[in-house]
Amino acid sequence: MRKESYMAKTDIGIDLGSSNIVVYMRNKGVVISEPSMVAYDKDSDKILAFGEEAARLVERASGNIVGIRPLKNGVISDYSVTEKLLRHFLIQVIGRRAFLKPRLALSLPGGVTPVEKRACEEAAYQAGARDVTVVEESVAAAIGSGIDITKPVGNMVVDIGGATTKAAVISLGAPVIHSFLRLGSDNISTAITRYIRRTHGVFIGEGTAEKIKIEIGTVFKRTGIRTMQVTGRDVKAGVPKTFRITSDEIRMASGEVATEIVDSVYTLLEKTPPELAADIVERGIVLSGGGASIDGIEELIEERTGISAMTADNPMDCVAIGTGLYNEKMELLRMS
């Protein structure tokens, strides 16, 4: 094996999302997939927990303990907390006494500014990386979805994350055209929360809204209607209240957000060069990210664009896997 090929390999790939952090380790696969959250105690001014532990703690704790998501819309909003979050998960996967610091690749959406990019790189170095590669999220999603990005053909990838939706047409290892929308699956959860408060007079938490979205949520009209029993707090009386909600209600609640996401895909297609658009018609649109698992999103895109849409295997992990494999794939492209 050539030295250059070995050096191109990445030890760890990280999808640093607004909602979740997914860590891919070479030769091991995805080793961590947890909320990108920290639990912060306002009284003691200390961080108490990270990831899933933080989410559980915040859900059941008193008002002095709050959840902080240090990334908003795919970029760092709190540098110090992001560094601590990265350090925590790096220690989890490589240990505190690693002889060599890891080579790290981070995925970021194509719409970030140079300042935001440098902030992410610096946070990774401060967290313990010896070398950092920043990978555009859409390219990472394509690699993680199994698309051969080294070919001179157009492939369209739509990555629906928690807070953002990134769509791109990729050819020869790079985006030819891309779009960045500050809306994602978390916005659907928020829409569900608002709908239930408005129509049922009940306040529900973030975890309940997410559960509703996963279990009966849909963005496409179905013949059969599913129902779910939900318990929340009565807005007026302030006591627990249990009621049933239907999948059709969730479709109506999430309709505006889903339409904006699909419209962003359609708009990008309109701007795509004709030769690449013909490739996409033939090959279809690939969906990745946690939002790709929302029921009906494939059909909604197909209805709007007239092009088949398919969800990648393990859509939540695509970006992290592609980030970890990016340097190797790009070296293959350089050698071809």
N, C-alpha and C positions, 0 to 999 in steps of 0.2 A: 504494500500500500504506500502511495506517495505521502510524503510528510504533509504537503498542502492539504491533501484529502483528510488526513487525520485531524489536522488543526482546524479544519472547517467544521468539525462536529461540535454540536452543542450539548453540554451536559444536562441543562435544564431549560425547558420552555415554559413560559408563564403567560396565560391569558389573564391579564389584569383588568377584570371587568368591574363595572359599577355595582353589579349585584353579586357576582361570584368571582372567586379566584380559583383557577384550575391550573394545576402544576403537572407537567409532563417531564418524566426523567428518562434519559436514554437507557435503553435495554430493560426498562421496567414498565413503561407506559404511564398512564395517568395515575398519580399517587395521591393527589389531593384535589378535592372539589368541594369547596366550602363557601359560605357567604363572605364577601369582602367587607367585613364589619368588625369593629372593635367595641367592647363594652367599656364605657368611661364613667368613673365615679366623680361627679361634680364636687362632692364634699371634700374628698381627699386629693382631688386633681391627679388621679392615677388611672391607667388602663388596667382593667381587671381580666379581660379575656379577649380571644380572637376567634373569628370564624364561627363555626356551629356553636361552640360553647358560649360565645358572646351573644349570638341570637337567642339562645335559650335563656340566658341570664337576663337580657333586656326584656324579654316577653313576660317574665315572672317577677321582676324586681320592682322596687319602689321608685318614686320619681327622681331620686338623686342619681340613679344609674341610667344612662342613656346610650343608645346605639349611634355610633358614628360610622358613616361610610365615607372613607377619605377620597374616593373617586366619584366624580359626578360627570355624567354624560361622556364617560370613557376617558376622562383626563383627571389629573391630580388636583384636588381642591384643598387638601391638607397634606403638605409635603412631609411634615414630621411624623404624622400617623401612618402615612403610606410606607415610609421607610421602616417603621416598627412592624407593620403588617408583613412586608416582604421579608424582613429579618426573621420574624417568627416562623414563617413557613419554610424558609431556606434551612433554618436550624432543624426543623422537623424532618426534612428529607436528606440532609447531609450530615447532621450532627454538629455539635459545638466544636469538636476538635478535628475537623477535616484538614488533612495535610495540604491539600490544594483548594484554593477558592474555585468555585464553579464558573464555567463559561455559561453565560445566561443570555437567553433571547426573550425579549418582551414584545408582545403584540400591542399595537396602538392603532386607532382608527385613522383613516387617511385625512380626516379633516383637522387634525391637531396642528397647532402652531409650532414653530421651532422652539419657542420658549417652553411650551408644554412638553415637547419631546425631550429637551435637555433636563427638565425637572424629573422626568421618569428615569432617564439614564442615570442621573446623579443619585436618585433614591436607590436604584439597584446596586450601584457601586458602594454606597454607604451601607447597604444591607449585607454586603459581603461578596459580591461578584468580582471576578478578576477581569472579565471581559464581557461587554454587553453589546448585543445586536438588537436594534429596534426593527421590528417586522410589521409591515402594513397588515392590518387585521384581515382584509379581504383576501390577500394572497395566502396568509396562514390558513384561513378557512378553506380555501380551494385545495391546498395541499392536504389538510386534515380530512377533507371530504373524499380524497382519493383521485382528484383530478390531476392529470399530468400537465403541469403548467409550463413544461419545456417545449411543448408543441406550438407551431405557429397557427393556432386556431383560437377562435373566440369562445370563452367560457364565462357564463354569468353566475356569480355567487351572491346570494343575499344572506347576510348574517344579521339575525334579529336578536339583539342582546337585551339586557334588562332595561337600559336607558337609551340605547341608540340602535339605529338600523343602518347598516352599511351595505351598499350594493355596488358591485364593480364588474366590469367586463375585463377579463384577464387574457393576455396572450403573451407568449414567450417570457413568462416569469414576472410580468409587471402589469399593473392596471393601465388600460388604455383610456378608460373613462370610469369615473366613480361618483357616488353620491353619499351624503352623510346626513342622516335625519336624527334629530334629538328626540326620538320617541322609540319606545320598545315595549317589551312585555310587562315591565313594571307599571307603565302607564295604563295598561289594560287592568291590572290589579287595582290601581287607584280609581279608575272609572267604575269598577265593580263596587268599591267601597262607597263612592259618592252616590251611585244609583240606589244601593240598599238603604243608605241614610235618607235619601230623598223620597223613595217610594214606600219603604217599609218602616221608616222612622226608627231604624236600629243602627247603632254604631258597631262596626266590626274591626278587628285588628288586621295588621298586615298579613299575619300568618293565615288567618281565616280566609281572607280574600285570595291568597295564593292557592289555598286548598280548593276553593270553589272553582277557580280558573282551571286547575289541573283536572278536577274530577268531572265537572259538567260544562266547563267553558267551551264555547264554540264561536267562530266568527262567520259561519256560513249556515244558511237556513237548512235545517234537516227535517225529514218527515216525522221522525220520532222525537219526542221531548223527554229529556231526563230531568229528574228533580233531586233536590238535596236538602236535608234538614240542617238548618244553621242556627246557632245561638250567638246572640250579641247583647249589647246593652241598650235598653230602650232609651231613646234620646230624651224624651220628656220625663218619664218616671225614674230613670236612672237605675233600673233593676234589670236582671237578665230576662231576655225574651227569646223564645224559640219560634221559628217560622220555617216555611218551605220556599225554596226559590227554584225557578226552572231554567233550563239551558237556553230557552228562547229569550228570557229576560237578560241573561248574560250576553247573548248575541247583540241585543239592542244596546246594552250598556257599553259594550266594547266596540260598537260599530264605527264611531268617529275615528278612534285611534287606528283600527284595522284598515280603514279606508285611506288614511294618510300614508300608512306604510306601503300599501299596495300601489297607491298613486305615485310614490317615489320610485318604485320599480318601473312603472309604466313610463314615467318621464325620462328615466335613464335610457330605456330602450329607444325612445324617440330620438335621443341624441347619439345613439350608437352608430358607427360607420356601417354602411350597408353590407359589406363583406362579412364583418363580424356578426352582424344581426342575423345573417343567413345561417351562420354556424350555431347561433343560440337557438334558432327555430328548430334546427335539426337535433341539437344535443339537449335542449331543455334548460331550465333554470334550477340551480341547486340551492337548497335552503340549509342554513346552519344556525347555531346559536340556540339558546333555550327557548326563544320565542317561536322557533320553527316547529316545536311540538304542540303548539296551540291548534286545537282541532279546527279544521276548515281553512287554514291559511293557504294550503296548497291550492284548493279549489277556488278560493277567492282570487289568487294571482292568475290562475289559468283562465278564469272567467273574464278578468280585466285585460289580460295581454293576449290571449289566444295561444299561449305557449305552455307546454307541459311543465309542471313544477314538481320536484321530488325532494324529499328531505333526506339529508345524509344520515348514514349510520352514526349513532352516538353524537347527535348534533351539538350537545353541550360541550363535548370534548374536542371538537374539530379544530378550533383556533389554537388551543394549547398544543395539540399534537402537531399541527402544521408549523407552529412557531418553533417547536423543538427540532423539526426536520428541515427547516428552511435553509440553513447553510449548506447542508448536504445536497439538497435539490438544486440550489443555485450553482453549486460547483459542477453538478452534472450538466447544467445548461451551459456553463462556461467552457466545458470540455467538449461539448457536442459541435 
